[in-house]
Amino acid sequence: MKVWNPVNNKKFETFSYLPPLSDRQIAKQVDMIIAKGLSPCLEFAAPENSFTANDNTVRFSGTSAGYYDNRYWTMWKLPMFGCSDASQVLKEIAECRKSYPQCYVRLAAFDSIKQVQVISFLVQRPSGVAMAAVSGEKDMKVWNPVNNKKFETFSYLPPLSDRQIAKQVDMIIAKGLSPCLEFAAPENSFTANDNTVRFSGTSAGYYDNRYWTM
């Protein structure tokens, strides 16, 4: 009988107390996931955002983000619907590891019928290697969450030109909507404990629970 050491040793998913899993061991888990009709998917997070804490816990609509521990990691590409071979998953794991060697990476299993995540375990712990360039497949790029905050739609694109903004405004007007502008200082622009408004429970009425000045 061995006792889990909680001192400077955070526990994440199933198998966290074991040494790192080999590709062969991961493949066996993937085979089980596929046999149960579940869809494998990969998620990753920087160490500072990987564990449940006040600063990185998402609080949309109540205090639950929908995950059992109330935290979100960034998904690597999309869930692997229709995956029938563990080698396909191992290939994606290798690519994710190469792009984010300093991040935690976990393999999850998604039940598309129940719309829940039912299995999750680590396939990588951070190393001291600097982050490599981020590149997914030619038709799929992964948002880099490390020191790179995501705000609204188009946050992942280069700055929009006036012409591109005008096209969006034309679409807004065509839909009978009213354009409006809001602004915020950098220190108050992102969801955080100090600048989040909590009217009526924990939700300010905005999807991310924050207000900017109109």
C-alpha positions in Angstrom: 0.0 0.0 0.0 1.5 3.3 -1.1 0.1 6.7 -0.1 -0.2 9.6 -2.5 2.2 12.4 -1.6 0.2 15.7 -1.8 3.1 18.0 -1.0 4.1 19.9 -4.1 2.7 17.1 -6.1 -0.6 17.9 -7.7 -2.9 15.1 -8.7 -4.7 15.5 -12.0 -6.6 12.7 -13.8 -6.7 9.0 -13.6 -3.2 7.4 -13.6 -1.6 10.7 -12.2 0.0 8.6 -9.5 1.8 6.4 -12.0 5.0 7.0 -13.9 4.5 8.5 -17.4 2.6 6.1 -19.6 4.4 4.6 -22.6 2.9 4.8 -26.1 2.0 1.2 -25.8 0.2 1.7 -22.6 -1.6 4.7 -24.0 -2.6 2.7 -27.1 -4.3 0.1 -24.9 -6.4 2.8 -23.2 -7.3 4.2 -26.7 -8.3 0.7 -27.8 -10.6 0.5 -24.8 -12.0 4.0 -25.5 -12.8 3.1 -29.2 -14.3 -0.3 -28.1 -16.8 1.6 -25.9 -17.9 3.8 -28.8 -16.3 6.9 -27.4 -14.4 9.6 -29.2 -10.8 10.4 -28.2 -9.8 14.0 -27.9 -6.7 15.8 -26.6 -6.5 18.9 -24.4 -3.6 20.9 -23.1 -2.8 23.7 -20.6 0.2 25.6 -19.3 1.1 24.6 -15.7 -0.1 27.9 -14.3 -3.6 27.4 -15.8 -3.9 23.6 -15.5 -5.1 23.2 -12.0 -8.3 24.5 -10.3 -7.7 27.9 -8.9 -9.6 31.2 -8.4 -7.8 32.9 -11.3 -8.3 30.3 -13.9 -11.6 28.8 -13.1 -14.4 29.7 -15.5 -17.6 30.8 -13.9 -20.3 31.0 -16.5 -23.8 30.6 -15.2 -23.4 29.6 -11.7 -20.1 28.1 -10.5 -19.8 25.2 -12.9 -18.0 25.3 -16.2 -19.5 21.9 -17.1 -16.5 19.9 -16.2 -16.3 17.9 -13.0 -13.5 20.1 -11.6 -14.8 23.4 -13.1 -11.8 24.1 -15.4 -11.2 24.3 -19.1 -8.1 23.2 -21.0 -7.6 24.1 -24.7 -8.6 21.4 -27.1 -6.1 20.2 -29.6 -7.9 20.4 -32.9 -11.3 18.6 -32.7 -12.6 15.4 -31.0 -11.5 12.4 -33.1 -15.0 11.3 -34.2 -14.9 8.0 -36.1 -11.4 7.2 -34.9 -10.8 3.4 -35.3 -7.1 3.0 -34.8 -5.0 3.9 -31.7 -2.1 4.9 -34.1 -4.2 7.9 -35.2 -4.4 9.1 -31.7 -0.7 8.5 -31.0 0.2 10.6 -34.0 -1.9 13.5 -32.7 -0.3 13.1 -29.2 3.1 13.3 -30.7 2.2 16.5 -32.7 0.7 18.1 -29.6 3.8 17.2 -27.5 6.1 18.7 -30.1 4.1 22.0 -30.3 3.6 22.3 -26.5 6.5 20.6 -24.6 6.0 22.9 -21.6 2.3 22.0 -21.2 0.3 19.3 -19.6 -1.5 17.2 -22.2 -4.4 14.9 -21.4 -6.3 12.4 -23.4 -10.0 12.5 -22.9 -12.9 10.3 -24.1 -16.1 12.1 -25.2 -19.5 10.5 -25.2 -21.3 12.2 -28.1 -24.7 10.8 -27.0 -24.6 12.0 -23.4 -22.5 15.0 -24.3 -20.1 14.4 -21.5 -16.4 13.6 -20.9 -16.2 10.2 -19.3 -12.5 9.4 -19.3 -9.4 11.6 -18.9 -5.7 11.0 -18.1 -2.4 12.7 -18.6 -0.2 11.7 -21.5 2.4 14.5 -20.9 3.8 16.5 -18.0 5.7 19.7 -18.7 9.4 19.7 -19.5 11.9 22.5 -19.5 12.1 22.7 -23.3 11.1 26.0 -24.9 7.9 26.0 -26.8 8.1 25.0 -30.5 6.3 26.9 -33.2 2.6 26.1 -33.2 1.3 24.4 -36.3 -1.6 22.0 -36.8 -2.5 20.4 -40.1 -2.8 22.7 -43.1 -6.5 23.0 -42.6 -6.6 23.1 -38.8 -4.7 25.5 -36.5 -4.8 25.3 -32.7 -5.2 28.5 -30.6 -2.1 29.1 -28.5 -3.3 29.9 -24.9 0.1 30.4 -23.4 0.6 34.2 -22.6 -2.0 34.9 -25.3 -5.4 35.8 -24.0 -8.4 35.2 -26.2 -11.2 37.8 -26.2 -14.0 38.0 -28.8 -14.6 36.5 -32.2 -11.6 37.0 -34.5 -9.2 37.3 -31.6 -7.1 34.6 -33.2 -6.7 36.6 -36.5 -4.3 39.5 -37.2 -5.7 43.0 -36.6 -8.7 43.7 -38.9 -8.4 46.4 -41.5 -11.0 49.2 -41.8 -12.3 47.5 -44.9 -12.7 44.2 -43.0 -14.4 46.0 -40.1 -16.8 47.7 -42.5 -17.9 44.3 -43.9 -18.7 43.1 -40.4 -20.7 46.3 -39.7 -22.6 45.8 -43.0 -23.6 42.3 -41.7 -24.6 43.7 -38.3 -26.8 46.4 -39.9 -28.3 43.8 -42.4 -29.4 41.7 -39.5 -31.2 44.7 -37.9 -28.7 44.9 -35.0 -27.3 48.0 -33.4 -23.5 48.5 -33.4 -21.9 49.8 -30.2 -18.4 50.3 -28.9 -16.9 49.4 -25.6 -13.5 49.9 -24.1 -11.4 48.8 -21.2 -7.9 49.2 -19.8 -5.7 46.1 -20.2 -5.7 45.4 -16.5 -9.5 45.3 -16.5 -10.2 43.8 -19.8 -10.0 40.1 -19.0 -12.0 37.9 -16.7 -10.4 38.0 -13.2 -11.6 37.9 -9.6 -10.9 41.7 -9.1 -12.8 42.9 -12.2 -15.6 40.5 -12.6 -19.0 41.9 -11.8 -21.3 39.5 -9.9 -24.8 40.6 -10.1 -27.5 38.0 -9.4 -25.4 35.1 -8.3 -22.1 34.8 -10.2 -23.3 35.9 -13.6 -23.2 39.5 -14.9 -25.4 38.6 -17.9 -22.4 38.6 -20.2 -21.2 35.2 -21.5 -17.8 35.7 -19.8 -19.1 37.6 -16.8 -17.3 40.9 -17.3 -18.3 44.5 -18.2 -16.4 47.0 -20.3 -17.3 50.7 -20.5 -19.6 51.7 -23.4 
